[in-house]
Amino acid sequence: MNAHVSIEAQLGERFEIVASDARLAEIGPAWNNLWRRSNGLIFQSHDWIAAWWKTVPGRERRQLRIGLIWRGEDLLAVLPLAIQYRKGMRFLEWAANDCSDYADVLLAPHCPQGALTTLWQQAVSLGGFDLYFLNRLRPDAVFRAVLDGPDGPRLPANHRQEICSQVAGDWTSGTQWFEAQAKKTRQNYRRGRKALEESGTLVFRLLPLDEPVAPVLALLADLKRKWLLRNERESSLFEEGAPALPALVQVLVEAGVLRVFVLECDGAVIAISVNFVQRGTLMAFLTTYDPDFERGSPGMILLMDYVQWSIDQGLSMVDFLCGEEPFKQKFATRTLTLTSVMGAKTAKGLLAMLIDRARRTLRSAMEARRKRQPQTSAE
């Protein structure tokens, strides 16, 4: 499907749905201009979504559906969506959902009220999907505020939620934050460092911005594959030769926000954290460590080092992004609940929603029943 231009609004806005690679490339300058003006996260930038689209596996099962609002040559809004076929269903979801922790629209301050609702309706009216499922909505998401407003369509909430863990406080230095940790946490940090130092000199460092990042990314992917193999899991992002990770990190480089921390033992990298800085926050995008050094907890040491670095740099927060891993919850001082909305477009989609709802009801009933059952002691 080529780029589709829909109705003209009363004030001269026009609504466009982009589905072609060529049109996606053409709108890059206007999109990134709006992204910079609206202080959007890197996940909503044109470069991020274009990098994802160029490298995502299974392109034959996907289709772009990027919604735009224009006034003349001025881009007022971007609703970055895509259709993916999986589990026998066609889902309308966020573009680059595979690699983005926070999802949202971009909206200029002077975009008319109700225009985003019209754009959403235009995107949905084209069909071609069974269900829409838009997840990872922050409480302050523009999409949530506009579409759930007085004139919005009130999209139905879905029960699926995700948690993001964050470190924020009034510490004046990294050392002060470290000393505020539990005694056992501080002791584990020092024991870990001592254990690792038995193998050589231990160094924490931030990669200079002009240092080539490709060797570190190759090592990160290799270490991730080791971890995935040990835990019987898979991820196409870290497959040998996969282009997505280098392409996405290059977007961070070109935006000037990349921060890569490494922990080195006797000159060898044993832990890596790929991060970016936006809105006064260090966002921890990818972290891994060499499992051969697991006894010394290099991942934990690296985390505590970059949290201290962030505070010393005057950053207001460290955001571990999505995931409920225990290490994130251990250090978090606050959490953010990301919500989702879901709706059916076809009878097949409606049936899937009803089945999902019935299964959830059954699980809830079984859990309630188990809680009511008396606990019996062992003979």
Backbone torsions as a table, in degrees:
resi	resn	phi	psi	omega
1	MET	NA	133.5	177.5
2	ASN	-82.6	173.1	177.6
3	ALA	-56.2	136.5	-175.9
4	HIS	-116.6	126.0	176.5
5	VAL	-106.1	125.9	-175.9
6	SER	-102.8	-147.9	-170.1
7	ILE	-66.8	156.2	172.4
8	GLU	-89.8	134.6	177.8
9	ALA	-86.2	170.8	-173.8
10	GLN	-61.3	-36.0	-176.4
11	LEU	-93.5	14.0	177.0
12	GLY	93.7	6.8	176.9
13	GLU	-74.3	148.0	172.8
14	ARG	-126.0	148.3	-173.6
15	PHE	-113.8	128.4	-175.8
16	GLU	-127.7	141.1	173.3
17	ILE	-114.9	119.2	-177.4
18	VAL	-97.7	128.3	179.6
19	ALA	-132.4	-3.4	-176.4
20	SER	-107.7	151.4	177.6
21	ASP	-61.6	-41.1	-177.0
22	ALA	-63.3	-44.7	-179.3
23	ARG	-69.5	-35.2	176.9
24	LEU	-58.9	-41.3	179.1
25	ALA	-67.8	-39.2	-176.1
26	GLU	-64.1	-35.6	-174.4
27	ILE	-85.6	1.9	-176.7
28	GLY	-54.0	-52.8	-178.0
29	PRO	-59.1	-45.5	-179.7
30	ALA	-65.7	-40.0	179.1
31	TRP	-62.7	-49.4	-178.4
32	ASN	-68.2	-29.5	174.4
33	ASN	-63.4	-44.8	176.7
34	LEU	-65.1	-39.2	179.3
35	TRP	-59.6	-43.9	179.5
36	ARG	-68.7	-40.8	-178.3
37	ARG	-67.6	-32.2	-176.9
38	SER	-94.9	4.8	178.3
39	ASN	55.6	44.3	179.6
40	GLY	-74.5	157.1	174.0
41	LEU	-73.2	161.3	-177.4
42	ILE	-58.6	-28.7	-179.2
43	PHE	-63.2	-23.5	179.8
44	GLN	-98.3	3.2	-179.4
45	SER	-76.5	153.2	176.8
46	HIS	-61.3	-41.3	-175.7
47	ASP	-63.1	-38.2	179.8
48	TRP	-65.2	-48.3	-176.5
49	ILE	-70.5	-36.3	177.1
50	ALA	-65.5	-39.9	178.1
51	ALA	-63.8	-41.9	176.6
52	TRP	-60.9	-46.6	-175.4
53	TRP	-65.0	-35.0	-179.8
54	LYS	-71.7	-25.6	-171.0
55	THR	-116.8	-7.8	-175.2
56	VAL	-66.7	133.8	177.1
57	PRO	-72.8	157.0	177.1
58	GLY	70.8	38.4	-179.4
59	ARG	-58.5	-28.9	-178.9
60	GLU	-65.8	-16.0	179.2
61	ARG	-102.2	14.3	-175.9
62	ARG	-133.2	160.1	176.7
63	GLN	-151.3	134.8	176.2
64	LEU	-71.7	146.0	170.8
65	ARG	-148.3	74.5	-176.9
66	ILE	-91.5	117.9	179.4
67	GLY	-91.3	135.9	-179.3
68	LEU	-131.0	147.8	170.1
69	ILE	-121.4	125.7	-179.3
70	TRP	-117.1	150.4	163.7
71	ARG	-130.9	101.4	-170.8
72	GLY	64.7	-124.7	177.6
73	GLU	-95.7	3.3	-178.1
74	ASP	-91.1	119.8	178.3
75	LEU	-84.7	121.8	-175.4
76	LEU	-99.2	-26.8	-175.7
77	ALA	-157.7	149.1	173.5
78	VAL	-131.0	124.1	175.2
79	LEU	-113.4	93.8	-170.7
80	PRO	-84.0	98.9	-177.4
81	LEU	-120.5	164.8	174.8
82	ALA	-155.1	158.1	176.9
83	ILE	-108.5	133.2	177.8
84	GLN	-129.4	138.9	176.1
85	TYR	-98.3	119.4	176.2
86	ARG	-155.2	151.4	179.2
87	LYS	53.3	33.4	178.3
88	GLY	75.0	8.7	-178.2
89	MET	-125.9	154.2	173.9
90	ARG	-104.7	118.8	-176.3
91	PHE	-107.8	131.9	166.8
92	LEU	-91.6	119.4	-173.8
93	GLU	-144.8	-178.9	178.1
94	TRP	-66.6	137.9	170.7
95	ALA	-64.4	142.7	-178.7
96	ALA	62.1	25.9	179.8
97	ASN	-61.6	-26.9	-178.8
98	ASP	-62.4	-28.4	-170.7
99	CYS	-131.1	18.3	-178.6
100	SER	-121.3	130.5	-177.5
101	ASP	-88.0	-31.1	178.4
102	TYR	-122.0	127.0	-178.5
103	ALA	-110.6	145.8	179.3
104	ASP	-172.8	173.9	172.3
105	VAL	-97.4	165.5	168.7
106	LEU	-106.8	135.0	-174.5
107	LEU	-142.8	125.0	175.4
108	ALA	-73.2	146.3	-178.5
109	PRO	-58.3	-29.9	-176.5
110	HIS	-94.7	13.7	175.5
111	CYS	-71.0	129.5	-175.7
112	PRO	-60.9	145.8	175.7
113	GLN	-61.5	139.5	178.8
114	GLY	88.6	-14.9	-178.1
115	ALA	-67.6	-39.0	179.5
116	LEU	-65.9	-36.3	176.0
117	THR	-61.7	-42.8	177.5
118	THR	-62.3	-41.7	179.2
119	LEU	-62.2	-44.4	177.6
120	TRP	-58.8	-44.5	179.6
121	GLN	-62.9	-37.2	176.7
122	GLN	-63.5	-44.2	-179.1
123	ALA	-63.7	-39.2	-178.5
124	VAL	-74.0	-36.4	-175.1
125	SER	-64.7	-20.8	179.0
126	LEU	-72.5	-15.0	177.7
127	GLY	65.6	-151.3	-179.1
128	GLY	84.7	8.0	178.9
129	PHE	-144.8	161.5	-179.9
130	ASP	-98.1	-38.4	-177.5
131	LEU	-137.4	143.6	163.7
132	TYR	-103.1	138.3	178.9
133	PHE	-141.2	106.0	-178.4
134	LEU	-113.3	112.6	-173.3
135	ASN	-115.7	-176.4	177.0
136	ARG	56.3	44.5	177.5
137	LEU	-91.8	117.4	174.9
138	ARG	-68.7	157.1	176.6
139	PRO	-58.1	-29.2	-178.9
140	ASP	-98.9	16.8	-178.4
141	ALA	-61.4	136.8	177.0
142	VAL	-61.6	-41.2	-179.8
143	PHE	-58.5	-44.4	179.5
144	ARG	-64.2	-45.5	-175.9
145	ALA	-65.5	-39.5	-177.0
146	VAL	-76.7	-49.0	-173.9
147	LEU	-75.2	-20.2	176.1
148	ASP	-100.1	10.9	178.0
149	GLY	-74.3	-177.5	-176.8
150	PRO	-57.0	-33.6	-177.9
151	ASP	-104.1	7.2	-177.3
152	GLY	-80.9	168.3	-177.2
153	PRO	-80.8	-1.6	178.5
154	ARG	53.7	65.1	-179.6
155	LEU	-64.5	139.3	-175.5
156	PRO	-69.8	130.9	178.3
157	ALA	-69.3	145.5	175.5
158	ASN	-107.6	154.2	-175.9
159	HIS	-74.0	-14.4	-177.1
160	ARG	-74.5	128.2	179.5
161	GLN	-133.9	159.6	174.6
162	GLU	-132.4	154.6	-177.7
163	ILE	-115.2	135.6	171.6
164	CYS	-114.3	133.9	-179.4
165	SER	-102.8	140.4	-175.6
166	GLN	-137.5	152.3	175.2
167	VAL	-114.4	116.0	179.1
168	ALA	-147.7	140.9	-179.9
169	GLY	-174.6	-174.2	-176.2
170	ASP	-103.9	29.9	178.2
171	TRP	-67.1	144.0	179.0
172	THR	-96.2	-9.7	178.7
173	SER	-156.3	161.1	176.7
174	GLY	-63.9	-35.9	178.5
175	THR	-62.5	-39.4	178.8
176	GLN	-64.2	-40.5	176.2
177	TRP	-61.9	-44.7	-178.6
178	PHE	-60.5	-44.5	-178.2
179	GLU	-69.1	-19.0	178.5
180	ALA	-81.9	-8.9	179.1
181	GLN	-74.7	160.9	179.6
182	ALA	-59.6	149.6	-178.4
183	LYS	-55.8	-42.2	-179.0
184	LYS	-64.3	-38.1	179.1
185	THR	-63.9	-43.3	179.1
186	ARG	-65.2	-39.6	180.0
187	GLN	-66.2	-41.4	179.2
188	ASN	-63.0	-37.7	177.6
189	TYR	-62.2	-48.1	-177.3
190	ARG	-68.1	-38.3	177.5
191	ARG	-64.7	-40.9	179.5
192	GLY	-62.3	-46.1	178.3
193	ARG	-59.8	-43.7	-178.6
194	LYS	-63.0	-41.0	179.6
195	ALA	-64.4	-41.9	-180.0
196	LEU	-69.6	-34.3	-178.7
197	GLU	-69.3	-13.0	173.3
198	GLU	-67.3	-21.4	179.4
199	SER	-96.3	-7.6	179.5
200	GLY	150.8	-179.6	-179.5
201	THR	-67.8	132.8	-177.5
202	LEU	-102.0	128.4	-177.1
203	VAL	-134.0	129.0	170.8
204	PHE	-102.1	131.0	178.8
205	ARG	-151.5	153.5	172.6
206	LEU	-93.9	126.4	178.7
207	LEU	-63.0	130.9	174.8
208	PRO	-58.5	148.0	-176.3
209	LEU	-62.8	-24.4	-179.0
210	ASP	-94.6	3.8	177.9
211	GLU	-82.7	131.1	179.4
212	PRO	-56.0	131.6	-176.1
213	VAL	-94.8	-13.1	-175.5
214	ALA	-57.2	-45.2	-180.0
215	PRO	-61.5	-37.8	179.6
216	VAL	-68.2	-39.6	178.6
217	LEU	-65.2	-38.9	178.1
218	ALA	-62.6	-41.8	177.7
219	LEU	-66.9	-41.9	178.2
220	LEU	-57.2	-46.7	-180.0
221	ALA	-62.4	-39.0	179.2
222	ASP	-65.0	-44.4	178.9
223	LEU	-66.0	-38.2	177.7
224	LYS	-63.4	-39.7	179.4
225	ARG	-63.9	-38.5	176.7
226	LYS	-61.1	-44.9	-178.6
227	TRP	-66.1	-42.8	179.8
228	LEU	-62.4	-40.2	179.8
229	LEU	-64.3	-43.9	179.9
230	ARG	-64.4	-30.7	-177.5
231	ASN	-102.0	11.4	176.2
232	GLU	54.4	47.5	178.5
233	ARG	-128.8	167.1	-178.2
234	GLU	-135.2	153.7	173.5
235	SER	-156.3	121.9	-179.5
236	SER	-66.4	-21.2	-178.1
237	LEU	-62.6	-29.4	-173.4
238	PHE	-109.8	10.7	176.6
239	GLU	-64.1	145.4	-177.3
240	GLU	-59.5	126.9	-179.8
241	GLY	82.0	-1.2	179.5
242	ALA	-64.5	133.6	-173.0
243	PRO	-85.8	-12.8	-170.1
244	ALA	-63.7	-49.7	-175.2
245	LEU	-60.2	-50.3	177.2
246	PRO	-59.7	-37.0	-178.9
247	ALA	-66.5	-42.6	-179.8
248	LEU	-68.5	-41.5	178.8
249	VAL	-66.4	-33.3	176.7
250	GLN	-63.0	-33.2	175.0
251	VAL	-61.9	-42.5	177.8
252	LEU	-63.7	-39.4	178.3
253	VAL	-61.6	-50.2	-175.5
254	GLU	-68.1	-26.6	176.8
255	ALA	-80.7	-9.5	179.2
256	GLY	74.9	21.8	-175.5
257	VAL	-112.8	-5.1	-175.1
258	LEU	-68.5	136.6	171.8
259	ARG	-137.1	115.2	180.0
260	VAL	-113.6	122.9	177.4
261	PHE	-107.3	142.4	176.2
262	VAL	-132.7	152.0	171.5
263	LEU	-115.1	121.4	-176.4
264	GLU	-113.3	138.2	175.8
265	CYS	-119.0	112.3	-178.0
266	ASP	55.3	38.7	176.9
267	GLY	88.0	-10.9	179.7
268	ALA	-97.6	135.0	179.7
269	VAL	-74.9	124.8	-179.1
270	ILE	-117.8	-8.4	175.3
271	ALA	-154.5	144.2	-175.7
272	ILE	-138.1	140.0	173.0
273	SER	-135.3	116.8	177.5
274	VAL	-96.0	119.7	-173.6
275	ASN	-133.9	171.4	169.8
276	PHE	-143.3	156.4	-177.7
277	VAL	-115.4	121.9	174.1
278	GLN	-147.0	147.8	176.8
279	ARG	53.3	37.6	178.8
280	GLY	68.9	21.6	-175.9
281	THR	-129.4	135.5	169.8
282	LEU	-87.8	119.8	-179.6
283	MET	-106.7	119.3	-175.6
284	ALA	-85.3	100.0	-172.8
285	PHE	-81.3	-52.0	-178.7
286	LEU	-140.9	134.8	177.8
287	THR	-138.8	140.6	175.7
288	THR	-153.8	170.9	179.7
289	TYR	-148.8	164.4	179.0
290	ASP	-80.6	114.9	-177.5
291	PRO	-62.7	-17.7	178.0
292	ASP	-68.1	-17.9	179.6
293	PHE	-108.6	19.2	-172.1
294	GLU	-58.0	-30.9	-178.4
295	ARG	-57.2	-30.8	-179.1
296	GLY	-93.9	5.0	179.0
297	SER	50.6	57.0	-177.7
298	PRO	-64.2	-31.6	178.3
299	GLY	-64.2	-42.5	179.0
300	MET	-66.5	-40.4	179.1
301	ILE	-63.9	-44.6	178.8
302	LEU	-61.3	-42.9	179.2
303	LEU	-59.3	-48.1	-177.8
304	MET	-66.0	-31.2	177.7
305	ASP	-70.4	-43.0	-177.8
306	TYR	-76.6	-24.2	172.1
307	VAL	-65.3	-45.0	178.0
308	GLN	-62.3	-41.5	177.3
309	TRP	-58.4	-45.2	-177.4
310	SER	-60.7	-44.1	179.7
311	ILE	-65.3	-42.2	178.7
312	ASP	-63.8	-26.9	178.8
313	GLN	-84.2	-1.0	178.7
314	GLY	84.4	10.9	177.1
315	LEU	-72.0	146.1	-173.9
316	SER	-86.3	-15.6	-173.7
317	MET	-160.0	151.8	165.1
318	VAL	-115.6	124.4	-177.2
319	ASP	-112.1	118.4	179.4
320	PHE	-81.8	-2.2	177.6
321	LEU	63.0	-159.5	-169.9
322	CYS	-71.9	151.7	176.7
323	GLY	123.5	138.8	-178.4
324	GLU	-108.7	34.5	177.6
325	GLU	-60.7	143.1	-177.3
326	PRO	-56.7	-36.3	-177.0
327	PHE	-66.0	-30.7	177.6
328	LYS	-69.2	-46.1	-178.7
329	GLN	-66.6	-30.2	-178.5
330	LYS	-63.3	-40.0	-175.1
331	PHE	-97.8	-11.2	-175.3
332	ALA	-68.5	141.0	172.2
333	THR	-104.2	-10.1	177.5
334	ARG	-157.3	157.2	177.2
335	THR	-128.6	155.6	179.7
336	LEU	-122.8	127.2	178.8
337	THR	-95.0	122.0	178.4
338	LEU	-97.9	128.0	-175.9
339	THR	-104.0	177.7	-178.4
340	SER	-146.3	159.7	174.7
341	VAL	-127.8	149.4	-179.5
342	MET	-145.8	144.0	176.6
343	GLY	-155.5	157.3	-176.8
344	ALA	-98.6	144.7	174.5
345	LYS	-110.3	-30.8	-178.2
346	THR	-123.1	169.3	176.9
347	ALA	-62.1	-35.8	177.6
348	LYS	-63.1	-41.7	178.3
349	GLY	-65.9	-40.9	178.9
350	LEU	-63.7	-41.1	178.1
351	LEU	-62.6	-42.2	178.6
352	ALA	-61.7	-40.6	178.3
353	MET	-64.8	-40.6	179.7
354	LEU	-65.1	-40.0	178.2
355	ILE	-65.3	-43.2	178.9
356	ASP	-61.4	-41.9	179.8
357	ARG	-66.2	-40.7	179.9
358	ALA	-65.2	-40.3	179.1
359	ARG	-64.7	-41.1	-179.9
360	ARG	-65.8	-40.7	178.0
361	THR	-61.8	-41.6	179.6
362	LEU	-64.6	-43.6	178.9
363	ARG	-62.2	-41.3	179.4
364	SER	-63.5	-41.3	179.8
365	ALA	-64.9	-40.7	179.9
366	MET	-66.9	-39.9	178.3
367	GLU	-65.2	-41.5	178.5
368	ALA	-64.0	-37.3	179.7
369	ARG	-65.9	-41.9	179.2
370	ARG	-63.0	-37.0	-179.6
371	LYS	-68.1	-30.3	-179.8
372	ARG	-78.8	-22.2	-176.9
373	GLN	-68.2	135.8	178.8
374	PRO	-66.9	141.4	177.1
375	GLN	-80.8	127.7	178.9
376	THR	-102.8	138.3	178.6
377	SER	-82.7	154.5	178.8
378	ALA	-69.2	146.3	178.7
379	GLU	-65.7	NA	NA
